[in-house]
Amino acid sequence: MDIVTGHVGWIEVVCGPMFSGKSEELIRRLRRAKIARKRVQVFKPTIDDRYSTDEIVSHSDTRMQSQVVQDAGEIMRYLDWRTQVIGLDEANFLGPRVVEIAQQLADAGKQVIVAGLDTDYLGRPFPPMPELLALAESITKTLAICMRCGNPAKHTQRLVESEALIVVGAAGMYEARCRRCFEPGIPKQEHFDFMRPEREKQQV
């Protein structure tokens, strides 16, 4: 599909760990676009069916209707050429072509708003997000709250045993952790020294 418009397009990326409000921020921006009477389309990967099969849903239960796609290549199949603003949720699950598609849409004058995890459960950059970050005009880094100590959290801690890169889940399978509390992979410690009461520390 060839898309040509006279408008200037751009890419916005909202990234961070789980439970940091990425989907909520994506929905907020898309709703503002609708209030401005812009044509909006939203896409999410099939694999993300945690809360709904046909909506993007934040952990605080904010919802917006979306088109489900198997991968980024299907976005162009469902895209209405009149659409002005395109939202992509969980872009880290859409495959490497999402970079090419986002570029193509922005070059065609579309406003592309992308949300996704920037690091995986080992703390490594989560492809294809690094490439999207390099191409974006605007980047918003969201932080969660560490479930161990309450400090700002930039990591997603996996709590279940699996070596697979992608294990879709929410509370009970993952939690947010700060730099200090994060353990790449599966937690191996039940307690952290800096969190123990002084009396307990003296007894060790």
Secondary structure, DSSP 8 states (H G I E B T S, - for coil): -----SS--EEEEEEESTTSSHHHHHHHHHHHHHHTT--EEEEEETT--SS-SSEEE-TT--EEE-EEESSGGGHHHH--TT--EEEESSGGGS-THHHHHHHHHHHTT-EEEEEEESB-TTS-B-TTHHHHHHH-SEEEE--EE-TTT-SEE-EEEE-S----S-----BTTEEEE-TTT--SSS---S--GGGS-HHHHHH-
